[in-house]
């Protein structure tokens, strides 16, 4: 199939609700609800539910284990506490060889953070459920309320520094053009009209802006088709073949952007996890206030 035909096919499928996992350059990062629920579903997946505990107890994907997203979001820190993360990830029964599927009901924002943290600490096969809990419910797939029992796993967290961007790395990159910075926040945050309680508002010089939620269909919570994602990235000036650092306010929205870039084949993507919560409150970081995009 030619590239044009492939994109045309993807666009047609998108009208039925986003792309299918097999259409993306990295289909191994995404799982369809039907594939997870079907009789031929791959065996051995560990399913993680990143919603609130109350929602998990009210009903979840059969076999899913609850993961405390809030604890993970706050606990990552500077990405150096391997001992704590060995215990935290192993406590979910995971090993480095586990095949993990994560879902939420928040347009994949919470699930993507869990996905990114797992990948950072050495879980090699981590994926998102396309459409998350919304897609699962819309498909009328089976649910359960019982919490299954599982043994803790032997997990040794080993950091992947190539997945993490730091303030120092971004400051050094401002003098060259090798690293592409992608801002996943809203246009108001990027332009400096919404300070979000930070000391300073605006953008990192040279950053490209594309709001994280633009990657996902609002109603279905499915990732947009490959053709749509390609157009979105191109319109924002984002190049898939460049080393990239994503950021937002505190790492979650940036994780969605990092995931979307990898889903589309980008190979060198970092998450500036401390993001604007650090950059916008530091004294040694340059800030610009770009004008709004032309409609």
Beta strands, then each sheet from edge to edge (+ up, - down):
strand 1: 30-31
strand 2: 45-49
strand 3: 60-61
strand 4: 65-66
strand 5: 99-103
strand 6: 125-129
strand 7: 143-144
strand 8: 180-183
strand 9: 208-209
strand 10: 244-247
strand 11: 269-271
sheet 1: 1+ 6+ 5+ 2+ 4+
sheet 2: 3+ 7-
sheet 3: 9+ 8+ 10+ 11+
end
